Amino acid sequence: YPADAHADRAMVHENLARTYHHIGETQTSISSWEAAGKHYQASDNSQRFGRTLTEQAQVYIALGQQQRAAALLCGDTPEILENPAAITCPGGSYAIAETTNDPIGQATALGSLAETYRLRGEYETAEAILTVGLATVENNADLVQYQASMLNSLGNTYARWSRLKERRATVAAQLGLDRANEPNSEKLQTEVDTLRTEALTSFTSAINVAKSQVDTATE
């Protein structure tokens, strides 16, 4: 394609990026995603540009570069509102998806953003992001395919969080950090049990959603 055939060249770079990622050439994949993004911008396709940022972020997640991934997805630390559940990003693919009214872009960006915080050990933030994500997909019939994966991710968040709390409970008991009126190790163990219950609930819900969608692979 000629250099000014931006839409066509963007699609070619996008397909190359996915191929390079699948065969393990991650740096080349990132370069292809960047090229695809530039062509989508030149063709004035903001929606597709935002989605390329999310897929590029997923490559960085696979590389363990969570900070770079979060920057592409949200620009900076997200502002999370509890009531009603909502999230605001100063930039990145999520902000673009909001501006372009792209629910699919919002759902995929939120799922990936939650993954970056989960892998960084910031479980409370990951939980909040997934809560917003689930509220988004549950209220949109076009996004039901993302519900099971978000519930599964939430289950993984609770499971990892519980293991962290359990290690802290063990250390508190070993170091004698318990107080007579409020044993730290017992309090932490109670939190561990609660998180494990939440994990099981989330995993069970994910399985039930997958079954209802006749999605055997996800189940």
MODELLER restraints for C-alpha pairs under 7 A, 6 or more apart:
rsr = mdl.restraints
at = mdl.atoms
rsr.add(forms.Gaussian(group=physical.xy_distance, feature=features.Distance(at['CA:1:A'], at['CA:9:A']), mean=6.52, stdev=0.5))
rsr.add(forms.Gaussian(group=physical.xy_distance, feature=features.Distance(at['CA:6:A'], at['CA:39:A']), mean=4.81, stdev=0.5))
rsr.add(forms.Gaussian(group=physical.xy_distance, feature=features.Distance(at['CA:6:A'], at['CA:40:A']), mean=6.63, stdev=0.5))
rsr.add(forms.Gaussian(group=physical.xy_distance, feature=features.Distance(at['CA:6:A'], at['CA:42:A']), mean=6.38, stdev=0.5))
rsr.add(forms.Gaussian(group=physical.xy_distance, feature=features.Distance(at['CA:6:A'], at['CA:43:A']), mean=5.59, stdev=0.5))
rsr.add(forms.Gaussian(group=physical.xy_distance, feature=features.Distance(at['CA:7:A'], at['CA:39:A']), mean=6.51, stdev=0.5))
rsr.add(forms.Gaussian(group=physical.xy_distance, feature=features.Distance(at['CA:7:A'], at['CA:40:A']), mean=6.31, stdev=0.5))
rsr.add(forms.Gaussian(group=physical.xy_distance, feature=features.Distance(at['CA:7:A'], at['CA:43:A']), mean=5.96, stdev=0.5))
rsr.add(forms.Gaussian(group=physical.xy_distance, feature=features.Distance(at['CA:9:A'], at['CA:39:A']), mean=6.77, stdev=0.5))
rsr.add(forms.Gaussian(group=physical.xy_distance, feature=features.Distance(at['CA:10:A'], at['CA:36:A']), mean=4.25, stdev=0.5))
rsr.add(forms.Gaussian(group=physical.xy_distance, feature=features.Distance(at['CA:10:A'], at['CA:37:A']), mean=7.00, stdev=0.5))
rsr.add(forms.Gaussian(group=physical.xy_distance, feature=features.Distance(at['CA:10:A'], at['CA:39:A']), mean=5.12, stdev=0.5))
rsr.add(forms.Gaussian(group=physical.xy_distance, feature=features.Distance(at['CA:10:A'], at['CA:40:A']), mean=5.93, stdev=0.5))
rsr.add(forms.Gaussian(group=physical.xy_distance, feature=features.Distance(at['CA:11:A'], at['CA:36:A']), mean=6.89, stdev=0.5))
rsr.add(forms.Gaussian(group=physical.xy_distance, feature=features.Distance(at['CA:13:A'], at['CA:32:A']), mean=5.23, stdev=0.5))
rsr.add(forms.Gaussian(group=physical.xy_distance, feature=features.Distance(at['CA:13:A'], at['CA:33:A']), mean=6.61, stdev=0.5))
rsr.add(forms.Gaussian(group=physical.xy_distance, feature=features.Distance(at['CA:13:A'], at['CA:35:A']), mean=6.43, stdev=0.5))
rsr.add(forms.Gaussian(group=physical.xy_distance, feature=features.Distance(at['CA:13:A'], at['CA:36:A']), mean=5.07, stdev=0.5))
rsr.add(forms.Gaussian(group=physical.xy_distance, feature=features.Distance(at['CA:14:A'], at['CA:32:A']), mean=6.64, stdev=0.5))
rsr.add(forms.Gaussian(group=physical.xy_distance, feature=features.Distance(at['CA:14:A'], at['CA:33:A']), mean=6.05, stdev=0.5))
rsr.add(forms.Gaussian(group=physical.xy_distance, feature=features.Distance(at['CA:14:A'], at['CA:36:A']), mean=5.62, stdev=0.5))
rsr.add(forms.Gaussian(group=physical.xy_distance, feature=features.Distance(at['CA:16:A'], at['CA:32:A']), mean=6.49, stdev=0.5))
rsr.add(forms.Gaussian(group=physical.xy_distance, feature=features.Distance(at['CA:17:A'], at['CA:29:A']), mean=4.24, stdev=0.5))
rsr.add(forms.Gaussian(group=physical.xy_distance, feature=features.Distance(at['CA:17:A'], at['CA:30:A']), mean=6.78, stdev=0.5))
rsr.add(forms.Gaussian(group=physical.xy_distance, feature=features.Distance(at['CA:17:A'], at['CA:32:A']), mean=4.92, stdev=0.5))
rsr.add(forms.Gaussian(group=physical.xy_distance, feature=features.Distance(at['CA:17:A'], at['CA:33:A']), mean=5.61, stdev=0.5))
rsr.add(forms.Gaussian(group=physical.xy_distance, feature=features.Distance(at['CA:18:A'], at['CA:29:A']), mean=6.72, stdev=0.5))
rsr.add(forms.Gaussian(group=physical.xy_distance, feature=features.Distance(at['CA:20:A'], at['CA:26:A']), mean=6.44, stdev=0.5))
rsr.add(forms.Gaussian(group=physical.xy_distance, feature=features.Distance(at['CA:20:A'], at['CA:28:A']), mean=6.45, stdev=0.5))
rsr.add(forms.Gaussian(group=physical.xy_distance, feature=features.Distance(at['CA:20:A'], at['CA:29:A']), mean=5.01, stdev=0.5))
rsr.add(forms.Gaussian(group=physical.xy_distance, feature=features.Distance(at['CA:21:A'], at['CA:29:A']), mean=5.39, stdev=0.5))
rsr.add(forms.Gaussian(group=physical.xy_distance, feature=features.Distance(at['CA:26:A'], at['CA:59:A']), mean=6.74, stdev=0.5))
rsr.add(forms.Gaussian(group=physical.xy_distance, feature=features.Distance(at['CA:30:A'], at['CA:56:A']), mean=6.04, stdev=0.5))
rsr.add(forms.Gaussian(group=physical.xy_distance, feature=features.Distance(at['CA:33:A'], at['CA:52:A']), mean=6.33, stdev=0.5))
rsr.add(forms.Gaussian(group=physical.xy_distance, feature=features.Distance(at['CA:33:A'], at['CA:56:A']), mean=5.90, stdev=0.5))
rsr.add(forms.Gaussian(group=physical.xy_distance, feature=features.Distance(at['CA:37:A'], at['CA:49:A']), mean=5.08, stdev=0.5))
rsr.add(forms.Gaussian(group=physical.xy_distance, feature=features.Distance(at['CA:37:A'], at['CA:52:A']), mean=6.08, stdev=0.5))
rsr.add(forms.Gaussian(group=physical.xy_distance, feature=features.Distance(at['CA:40:A'], at['CA:46:A']), mean=6.87, stdev=0.5))
rsr.add(forms.Gaussian(group=physical.xy_distance, feature=features.Distance(at['CA:40:A'], at['CA:48:A']), mean=6.45, stdev=0.5))
rsr.add(forms.Gaussian(group=physical.xy_distance, feature=features.Distance(at['CA:40:A'], at['CA:49:A']), mean=5.38, stdev=0.5))
rsr.add(forms.Gaussian(group=physical.xy_distance, feature=features.Distance(at['CA:41:A'], at['CA:49:A']), mean=6.26, stdev=0.5))
rsr.add(forms.Gaussian(group=physical.xy_distance, feature=features.Distance(at['CA:47:A'], at['CA:96:A']), mean=6.91, stdev=0.5))
rsr.add(forms.Gaussian(group=physical.xy_distance, feature=features.Distance(at['CA:47:A'], at['CA:97:A']), mean=6.40, stdev=0.5))
rsr.add(forms.Gaussian(group=physical.xy_distance, feature=features.Distance(at['CA:47:A'], at['CA:100:A']), mean=5.95, stdev=0.5))
rsr.add(forms.Gaussian(group=physical.xy_distance, feature=features.Distance(at['CA:47:A'], at['CA:102:A']), mean=6.91, stdev=0.5))
rsr.add(forms.Gaussian(group=physical.xy_distance, feature=features.Distance(at['CA:50:A'], at['CA:93:A']), mean=4.46, stdev=0.5))
rsr.add(forms.Gaussian(group=physical.xy_distance, feature=features.Distance(at['CA:50:A'], at['CA:96:A']), mean=5.61, stdev=0.5))
rsr.add(forms.Gaussian(group=physical.xy_distance, feature=features.Distance(at['CA:50:A'], at['CA:97:A']), mean=6.38, stdev=0.5))
rsr.add(forms.Gaussian(group=physical.xy_distance, feature=features.Distance(at['CA:51:A'], at['CA:93:A']), mean=6.44, stdev=0.5))
rsr.add(forms.Gaussian(group=physical.xy_distance, feature=features.Distance(at['CA:51:A'], at['CA:105:A']), mean=5.88, stdev=0.5))
rsr.add(forms.Gaussian(group=physical.xy_distance, feature=features.Distance(at['CA:53:A'], at['CA:72:A']), mean=5.88, stdev=0.5))
rsr.add(forms.Gaussian(group=physical.xy_distance, feature=features.Distance(at['CA:53:A'], at['CA:73:A']), mean=6.79, stdev=0.5))
rsr.add(forms.Gaussian(group=physical.xy_distance, feature=features.Distance(at['CA:53:A'], at['CA:93:A']), mean=5.72, stdev=0.5))
rsr.add(forms.Gaussian(group=physical.xy_distance, feature=features.Distance(at['CA:54:A'], at['CA:72:A']), mean=6.89, stdev=0.5))
rsr.add(forms.Gaussian(group=physical.xy_distance, feature=features.Distance(at['CA:54:A'], at['CA:73:A']), mean=5.95, stdev=0.5))
rsr.add(forms.Gaussian(group=physical.xy_distance, feature=features.Distance(at['CA:54:A'], at['CA:93:A']), mean=5.99, stdev=0.5))
rsr.add(forms.Gaussian(group=physical.xy_distance, feature=features.Distance(at['CA:54:A'], at['CA:109:A']), mean=5.76, stdev=0.5))
rsr.add(forms.Gaussian(group=physical.xy_distance, feature=features.Distance(at['CA:57:A'], at['CA:69:A']), mean=4.28, stdev=0.5))
rsr.add(forms.Gaussian(group=physical.xy_distance, feature=features.Distance(at['CA:57:A'], at['CA:72:A']), mean=6.00, stdev=0.5))
rsr.add(forms.Gaussian(group=physical.xy_distance, feature=features.Distance(at['CA:57:A'], at['CA:73:A']), mean=6.72, stdev=0.5))
rsr.add(forms.Gaussian(group=physical.xy_distance, feature=features.Distance(at['CA:58:A'], at['CA:69:A']), mean=6.86, stdev=0.5))
rsr.add(forms.Gaussian(group=physical.xy_distance, feature=features.Distance(at['CA:58:A'], at['CA:112:A']), mean=6.74, stdev=0.5))
rsr.add(forms.Gaussian(group=physical.xy_distance, feature=features.Distance(at['CA:60:A'], at['CA:66:A']), mean=6.60, stdev=0.5))
rsr.add(forms.Gaussian(group=physical.xy_distance, feature=features.Distance(at['CA:60:A'], at['CA:68:A']), mean=6.72, stdev=0.5))
rsr.add(forms.Gaussian(group=physical.xy_distance, feature=features.Distance(at['CA:60:A'], at['CA:69:A']), mean=5.49, stdev=0.5))
rsr.add(forms.Gaussian(group=physical.xy_distance, feature=features.Distance(at['CA:61:A'], at['CA:69:A']), mean=6.09, stdev=0.5))
rsr.add(forms.Gaussian(group=physical.xy_distance, feature=features.Distance(at['CA:61:A'], at['CA:116:A']), mean=6.65, stdev=0.5))
rsr.add(forms.Gaussian(group=physical.xy_distance, feature=features.Distance(at['CA:66:A'], at['CA:116:A']), mean=5.25, stdev=0.5))
rsr.add(forms.Gaussian(group=physical.xy_distance, feature=features.Distance(at['CA:69:A'], at['CA:116:A']), mean=7.00, stdev=0.5))
rsr.add(forms.Gaussian(group=physical.xy_distance, feature=features.Distance(at['CA:70:A'], at['CA:113:A']), mean=6.07, stdev=0.5))
rsr.add(forms.Gaussian(group=physical.xy_distance, feature=features.Distance(at['CA:70:A'], at['CA:116:A']), mean=6.44, stdev=0.5))
rsr.add(forms.Gaussian(group=physical.xy_distance, feature=features.Distance(at['CA:71:A'], at['CA:92:A']), mean=6.57, stdev=0.5))
rsr.add(forms.Gaussian(group=physical.xy_distance, feature=features.Distance(at['CA:72:A'], at['CA:92:A']), mean=4.89, stdev=0.5))
rsr.add(forms.Gaussian(group=physical.xy_distance, feature=features.Distance(at['CA:72:A'], at['CA:93:A']), mean=6.39, stdev=0.5))
rsr.add(forms.Gaussian(group=physical.xy_distance, feature=features.Distance(at['CA:73:A'], at['CA:92:A']), mean=4.59, stdev=0.5))
rsr.add(forms.Gaussian(group=physical.xy_distance, feature=features.Distance(at['CA:73:A'], at['CA:93:A']), mean=4.82, stdev=0.5))
rsr.add(forms.Gaussian(group=physical.xy_distance, feature=features.Distance(at['CA:73:A'], at['CA:94:A']), mean=5.89, stdev=0.5))
rsr.add(forms.Gaussian(group=physical.xy_distance, feature=features.Distance(at['CA:73:A'], at['CA:109:A']), mean=6.02, stdev=0.5))
rsr.add(forms.Gaussian(group=physical.xy_distance, feature=features.Distance(at['CA:73:A'], at['CA:113:A']), mean=6.27, stdev=0.5))
rsr.add(forms.Gaussian(group=physical.xy_distance, feature=features.Distance(at['CA:74:A'], at['CA:89:A']), mean=5.03, stdev=0.5))
rsr.add(forms.Gaussian(group=physical.xy_distance, feature=features.Distance(at['CA:74:A'], at['CA:90:A']), mean=6.44, stdev=0.5))
rsr.add(forms.Gaussian(group=physical.xy_distance, feature=features.Distance(at['CA:74:A'], at['CA:91:A']), mean=5.19, stdev=0.5))
rsr.add(forms.Gaussian(group=physical.xy_distance, feature=features.Distance(at['CA:74:A'], at['CA:92:A']), mean=4.31, stdev=0.5))
rsr.add(forms.Gaussian(group=physical.xy_distance, feature=features.Distance(at['CA:74:A'], at['CA:93:A']), mean=6.32, stdev=0.5))
rsr.add(forms.Gaussian(group=physical.xy_distance, feature=features.Distance(at['CA:74:A'], at['CA:94:A']), mean=5.89, stdev=0.5))
rsr.add(forms.Gaussian(group=physical.xy_distance, feature=features.Distance(at['CA:74:A'], at['CA:95:A']), mean=6.85, stdev=0.5))
rsr.add(forms.Gaussian(group=physical.xy_distance, feature=features.Distance(at['CA:75:A'], at['CA:89:A']), mean=6.62, stdev=0.5))
rsr.add(forms.Gaussian(group=physical.xy_distance, feature=features.Distance(at['CA:75:A'], at['CA:90:A']), mean=5.67, stdev=0.5))
rsr.add(forms.Gaussian(group=physical.xy_distance, feature=features.Distance(at['CA:75:A'], at['CA:91:A']), mean=4.23, stdev=0.5))
rsr.add(forms.Gaussian(group=physical.xy_distance, feature=features.Distance(at['CA:75:A'], at['CA:92:A']), mean=4.66, stdev=0.5))
rsr.add(forms.Gaussian(group=physical.xy_distance, feature=features.Distance(at['CA:76:A'], at['CA:89:A']), mean=6.88, stdev=0.5))
rsr.add(forms.Gaussian(group=physical.xy_distance, feature=features.Distance(at['CA:76:A'], at['CA:90:A']), mean=6.32, stdev=0.5))
rsr.add(forms.Gaussian(group=physical.xy_distance, feature=features.Distance(at['CA:78:A'], at['CA:87:A']), mean=6.55, stdev=0.5))
rsr.add(forms.Gaussian(group=physical.xy_distance, feature=features.Distance(at['CA:78:A'], at['CA:88:A']), mean=5.70, stdev=0.5))
rsr.add(forms.Gaussian(group=physical.xy_distance, feature=features.Distance(at['CA:78:A'], at['CA:89:A']), mean=4.90, stdev=0.5))
rsr.add(forms.Gaussian(group=physical.xy_distance, feature=features.Distance(at['CA:79:A'], at['CA:87:A']), mean=5.63, stdev=0.5))
rsr.add(forms.Gaussian(group=physical.xy_distance, feature=features.Distance(at['CA:79:A'], at['CA:88:A']), mean=5.08, stdev=0.5))
rsr.add(forms.Gaussian(group=physical.xy_distance, feature=features.Distance(at['CA:79:A'], at['CA:89:A']), mean=6.52, stdev=0.5))
rsr.add(forms.Gaussian(group=physical.xy_distance, feature=features.Distance(at['CA:80:A'], at['CA:86:A']), mean=5.98, stdev=0.5))
rsr.add(forms.Gaussian(group=physical.xy_distance, feature=features.Distance(at['CA:80:A'], at['CA:87:A']), mean=4.51, stdev=0.5))
rsr.add(forms.Gaussian(group=physical.xy_distance, feature=features.Distance(at['CA:80:A'], at['CA:88:A']), mean=6.51, stdev=0.5))
rsr.add(forms.Gaussian(group=physical.xy_distance, feature=features.Distance(at['CA:81:A'], at['CA:87:A']), mean=6.01, stdev=0.5))
rsr.add(forms.Gaussian(group=physical.xy_distance, feature=features.Distance(at['CA:85:A'], at['CA:132:A']), mean=5.36, stdev=0.5))
rsr.add(forms.Gaussian(group=physical.xy_distance, feature=features.Distance(at['CA:86:A'], at['CA:132:A']), mean=5.62, stdev=0.5))
rsr.add(forms.Gaussian(group=physical.xy_distance, feature=features.Distance(at['CA:87:A'], at['CA:132:A']), mean=6.93, stdev=0.5))
rsr.add(forms.Gaussian(group=physical.xy_distance, feature=features.Distance(at['CA:89:A'], at['CA:95:A']), mean=5.69, stdev=0.5))
rsr.add(forms.Gaussian(group=physical.xy_distance, feature=features.Distance(at['CA:93:A'], at['CA:109:A']), mean=6.41, stdev=0.5))
rsr.add(forms.Gaussian(group=physical.xy_distance, feature=features.Distance(at['CA:94:A'], at['CA:105:A']), mean=6.90, stdev=0.5))
rsr.add(forms.Gaussian(group=physical.xy_distance, feature=features.Distance(at['CA:94:A'], at['CA:106:A']), mean=5.37, stdev=0.5))
rsr.add(forms.Gaussian(group=physical.xy_distance, feature=features.Distance(at['CA:94:A'], at['CA:109:A']), mean=5.51, stdev=0.5))
rsr.add(forms.Gaussian(group=physical.xy_distance, feature=features.Distance(at['CA:97:A'], at['CA:103:A']), mean=6.90, stdev=0.5))
rsr.add(forms.Gaussian(group=physical.xy_distance, feature=features.Distance(at['CA:97:A'], at['CA:105:A']), mean=5.21, stdev=0.5))
rsr.add(forms.Gaussian(group=physical.xy_distance, feature=features.Distance(at['CA:97:A'], at['CA:106:A']), mean=5.38, stdev=0.5))
rsr.add(forms.Gaussian(group=physical.xy_distance, feature=features.Distance(at['CA:98:A'], at['CA:106:A']), mean=6.71, stdev=0.5))
rsr.add(forms.Gaussian(group=physical.xy_distance, feature=features.Distance(at['CA:104:A'], at['CA:143:A']), mean=6.69, stdev=0.5))
rsr.add(forms.Gaussian(group=physical.xy_distance, feature=features.Distance(at['CA:107:A'], at['CA:133:A']), mean=6.16, stdev=0.5))
rsr.add(forms.Gaussian(group=physical.xy_distance, feature=features.Distance(at['CA:107:A'], at['CA:137:A']), mean=6.93, stdev=0.5))
rsr.add(forms.Gaussian(group=physical.xy_distance, feature=features.Distance(at['CA:110:A'], at['CA:129:A']), mean=6.55, stdev=0.5))
rsr.add(forms.Gaussian(group=physical.xy_distance, feature=features.Distance(at['CA:110:A'], at['CA:133:A']), mean=5.94, stdev=0.5))
rsr.add(forms.Gaussian(group=physical.xy_distance, feature=features.Distance(at['CA:111:A'], at['CA:130:A']), mean=6.80, stdev=0.5))
rsr.add(forms.Gaussian(group=physical.xy_distance, feature=features.Distance(at['CA:111:A'], at['CA:133:A']), mean=6.95, stdev=0.5))
rsr.add(forms.Gaussian(group=physical.xy_distance, feature=features.Distance(at['CA:111:A'], at['CA:150:A']), mean=6.47, stdev=0.5))
rsr.add(forms.Gaussian(group=physical.xy_distance, feature=features.Distance(at['CA:114:A'], at['CA:126:A']), mean=4.54, stdev=0.5))
rsr.add(forms.Gaussian(group=physical.xy_distance, feature=features.Distance(at['CA:114:A'], at['CA:129:A']), mean=5.68, stdev=0.5))
rsr.add(forms.Gaussian(group=physical.xy_distance, feature=features.Distance(at['CA:114:A'], at['CA:130:A']), mean=6.20, stdev=0.5))
rsr.add(forms.Gaussian(group=physical.xy_distance, feature=features.Distance(at['CA:115:A'], at['CA:126:A']), mean=6.97, stdev=0.5))
rsr.add(forms.Gaussian(group=physical.xy_distance, feature=features.Distance(at['CA:117:A'], at['CA:123:A']), mean=6.61, stdev=0.5))
rsr.add(forms.Gaussian(group=physical.xy_distance, feature=features.Distance(at['CA:117:A'], at['CA:125:A']), mean=6.59, stdev=0.5))
rsr.add(forms.Gaussian(group=physical.xy_distance, feature=features.Distance(at['CA:117:A'], at['CA:126:A']), mean=5.27, stdev=0.5))
rsr.add(forms.Gaussian(group=physical.xy_distance, feature=features.Distance(at['CA:118:A'], at['CA:126:A']), mean=5.45, stdev=0.5))
rsr.add(forms.Gaussian(group=physical.xy_distance, feature=features.Distance(at['CA:118:A'], at['CA:157:A']), mean=6.07, stdev=0.5))
rsr.add(forms.Gaussian(group=physical.xy_distance, feature=features.Distance(at['CA:123:A'], at['CA:157:A']), mean=6.10, stdev=0.5))
rsr.add(forms.Gaussian(group=physical.xy_distance, feature=features.Distance(at['CA:123:A'], at['CA:161:A']), mean=6.22, stdev=0.5))
rsr.add(forms.Gaussian(group=physical.xy_distance, feature=features.Distance(at['CA:127:A'], at['CA:154:A']), mean=6.44, stdev=0.5))
rsr.add(forms.Gaussian(group=physical.xy_distance, feature=features.Distance(at['CA:127:A'], at['CA:157:A']), mean=6.91, stdev=0.5))
rsr.add(forms.Gaussian(group=physical.xy_distance, feature=features.Distance(at['CA:130:A'], at['CA:150:A']), mean=6.54, stdev=0.5))
rsr.add(forms.Gaussian(group=physical.xy_distance, feature=features.Distance(at['CA:130:A'], at['CA:154:A']), mean=6.51, stdev=0.5))
rsr.add(forms.Gaussian(group=physical.xy_distance, feature=features.Distance(at['CA:134:A'], at['CA:147:A']), mean=6.43, stdev=0.5))
rsr.add(forms.Gaussian(group=physical.xy_distance, feature=features.Distance(at['CA:134:A'], at['CA:150:A']), mean=6.74, stdev=0.5))
rsr.add(forms.Gaussian(group=physical.xy_distance, feature=features.Distance(at['CA:137:A'], at['CA:143:A']), mean=5.01, stdev=0.5))
rsr.add(forms.Gaussian(group=physical.xy_distance, feature=features.Distance(at['CA:137:A'], at['CA:144:A']), mean=5.89, stdev=0.5))
rsr.add(forms.Gaussian(group=physical.xy_distance, feature=features.Distance(at['CA:137:A'], at['CA:146:A']), mean=6.78, stdev=0.5))
rsr.add(forms.Gaussian(group=physical.xy_distance, feature=features.Distance(at['CA:137:A'], at['CA:147:A']), mean=6.21, stdev=0.5))
rsr.add(forms.Gaussian(group=physical.xy_distance, feature=features.Distance(at['CA:138:A'], at['CA:144:A']), mean=6.57, stdev=0.5))
rsr.add(forms.Gaussian(group=physical.xy_distance, feature=features.Distance(at['CA:148:A'], at['CA:206:A']), mean=4.44, stdev=0.5))
rsr.add(forms.Gaussian(group=physical.xy_distance, feature=features.Distance(at['CA:148:A'], at['CA:209:A']), mean=5.78, stdev=0.5))
rsr.add(forms.Gaussian(group=physical.xy_distance, feature=features.Distance(at['CA:148:A'], at['CA:210:A']), mean=6.01, stdev=0.5))
rsr.add(forms.Gaussian(group=physical.xy_distance, feature=features.Distance(at['CA:151:A'], at['CA:202:A']), mean=5.42, stdev=0.5))
rsr.add(forms.Gaussian(group=physical.xy_distance, feature=features.Distance(at['CA:151:A'], at['CA:203:A']), mean=6.52, stdev=0.5))
rsr.add(forms.Gaussian(group=physical.xy_distance, feature=features.Distance(at['CA:151:A'], at['CA:205:A']), mean=6.87, stdev=0.5))
rsr.add(forms.Gaussian(group=physical.xy_distance, feature=features.Distance(at['CA:151:A'], at['CA:206:A']), mean=5.20, stdev=0.5))
rsr.add(forms.Gaussian(group=physical.xy_distance, feature=features.Distance(at['CA:152:A'], at['CA:202:A']), mean=6.45, stdev=0.5))
rsr.add(forms.Gaussian(group=physical.xy_distance, feature=features.Distance(at['CA:152:A'], at['CA:203:A']), mean=5.50, stdev=0.5))
rsr.add(forms.Gaussian(group=physical.xy_distance, feature=features.Distance(at['CA:152:A'], at['CA:206:A']), mean=5.70, stdev=0.5))
rsr.add(forms.Gaussian(group=physical.xy_distance, feature=features.Distance(at['CA:154:A'], at['CA:202:A']), mean=6.42, stdev=0.5))
rsr.add(forms.Gaussian(group=physical.xy_distance, feature=features.Distance(at['CA:155:A'], at['CA:199:A']), mean=4.21, stdev=0.5))
rsr.add(forms.Gaussian(group=physical.xy_distance, feature=features.Distance(at['CA:155:A'], at['CA:200:A']), mean=6.76, stdev=0.5))
rsr.add(forms.Gaussian(group=physical.xy_distance, feature=features.Distance(at['CA:155:A'], at['CA:202:A']), mean=4.93, stdev=0.5))
rsr.add(forms.Gaussian(group=physical.xy_distance, feature=features.Distance(at['CA:155:A'], at['CA:203:A']), mean=5.43, stdev=0.5))
rsr.add(forms.Gaussian(group=physical.xy_distance, feature=features.Distance(at['CA:156:A'], at['CA:199:A']), mean=6.83, stdev=0.5))
rsr.add(forms.Gaussian(group=physical.xy_distance, feature=features.Distance(at['CA:158:A'], at['CA:195:A']), mean=5.40, stdev=0.5))
rsr.add(forms.Gaussian(group=physical.xy_distance, feature=features.Distance(at['CA:158:A'], at['CA:196:A']), mean=6.59, stdev=0.5))
rsr.add(forms.Gaussian(group=physical.xy_distance, feature=features.Distance(at['CA:158:A'], at['CA:198:A']), mean=6.51, stdev=0.5))
rsr.add(forms.Gaussian(group=physical.xy_distance, feature=features.Distance(at['CA:158:A'], at['CA:199:A']), mean=5.03, stdev=0.5))
rsr.add(forms.Gaussian(group=physical.xy_distance, feature=features.Distance(at['CA:159:A'], at['CA:195:A']), mean=6.84, stdev=0.5))
rsr.add(forms.Gaussian(group=physical.xy_distance, feature=features.Distance(at['CA:159:A'], at['CA:196:A']), mean=6.06, stdev=0.5))
rsr.add(forms.Gaussian(group=physical.xy_distance, feature=features.Distance(at['CA:159:A'], at['CA:199:A']), mean=5.63, stdev=0.5))
rsr.add(forms.Gaussian(group=physical.xy_distance, feature=features.Distance(at['CA:162:A'], at['CA:192:A']), mean=4.74, stdev=0.5))
rsr.add(forms.Gaussian(group=physical.xy_distance, feature=features.Distance(at['CA:162:A'], at['CA:195:A']), mean=5.47, stdev=0.5))
rsr.add(forms.Gaussian(group=physical.xy_distance, feature=features.Distance(at['CA:162:A'], at['CA:196:A']), mean=6.22, stdev=0.5))
rsr.add(forms.Gaussian(group=physical.xy_distance, feature=features.Distance(at['CA:165:A'], at['CA:188:A']), mean=6.09, stdev=0.5))
rsr.add(forms.Gaussian(group=physical.xy_distance, feature=features.Distance(at['CA:165:A'], at['CA:192:A']), mean=5.88, stdev=0.5))
rsr.add(forms.Gaussian(group=physical.xy_distance, feature=features.Distance(at['CA:166:A'], at['CA:188:A']), mean=6.94, stdev=0.5))
rsr.add(forms.Gaussian(group=physical.xy_distance, feature=features.Distance(at['CA:166:A'], at['CA:189:A']), mean=6.31, stdev=0.5))
rsr.add(forms.Gaussian(group=physical.xy_distance, feature=features.Distance(at['CA:166:A'], at['CA:192:A']), mean=6.03, stdev=0.5))
rsr.add(forms.Gaussian(group=physical.xy_distance, feature=features.Distance(at['CA:169:A'], at['CA:185:A']), mean=4.31, stdev=0.5))
rsr.add(forms.Gaussian(group=physical.xy_distance, feature=features.Distance(at['CA:169:A'], at['CA:188:A']), mean=5.35, stdev=0.5))
rsr.add(forms.Gaussian(group=physical.xy_distance, feature=features.Distance(at['CA:169:A'], at['CA:189:A']), mean=6.09, stdev=0.5))
rsr.add(forms.Gaussian(group=physical.xy_distance, feature=features.Distance(at['CA:170:A'], at['CA:185:A']), mean=6.73, stdev=0.5))
rsr.add(forms.Gaussian(group=physical.xy_distance, feature=features.Distance(at['CA:172:A'], at['CA:178:A']), mean=6.69, stdev=0.5))
rsr.add(forms.Gaussian(group=physical.xy_distance, feature=features.Distance(at['CA:172:A'], at['CA:184:A']), mean=6.49, stdev=0.5))
rsr.add(forms.Gaussian(group=physical.xy_distance, feature=features.Distance(at['CA:172:A'], at['CA:185:A']), mean=5.45, stdev=0.5))
rsr.add(forms.Gaussian(group=physical.xy_distance, feature=features.Distance(at['CA:173:A'], at['CA:185:A']), mean=5.57, stdev=0.5))
rsr.add(forms.Gaussian(group=physical.xy_distance, feature=features.Distance(at['CA:177:A'], at['CA:184:A']), mean=6.67, stdev=0.5))
rsr.add(forms.Gaussian(group=physical.xy_distance, feature=features.Distance(at['CA:178:A'], at['CA:184:A']), mean=4.94, stdev=0.5))
rsr.add(forms.Gaussian(group=physical.xy_distance, feature=features.Distance(at['CA:178:A'], at['CA:185:A']), mean=6.43, stdev=0.5))
rsr.add(forms.Gaussian(group=physical.xy_distance, feature=features.Distance(at['CA:207:A'], at['CA:219:A']), mean=5.16, stdev=0.5))
rsr.add(forms.Gaussian(group=physical.xy_distance, feature=features.Distance(at['CA:210:A'], at['CA:216:A']), mean=6.94, stdev=0.5))
rsr.add(forms.Gaussian(group=physical.xy_distance, feature=features.Distance(at['CA:210:A'], at['CA:218:A']), mean=6.11, stdev=0.5))
rsr.add(forms.Gaussian(group=physical.xy_distance, feature=features.Distance(at['CA:210:A'], at['CA:219:A']), mean=5.23, stdev=0.5))
rsr.add(forms.Gaussian(group=physical.xy_distance, feature=features.Distance(at['CA:211:A'], at['CA:219:A']), mean=6.50, stdev=0.5))
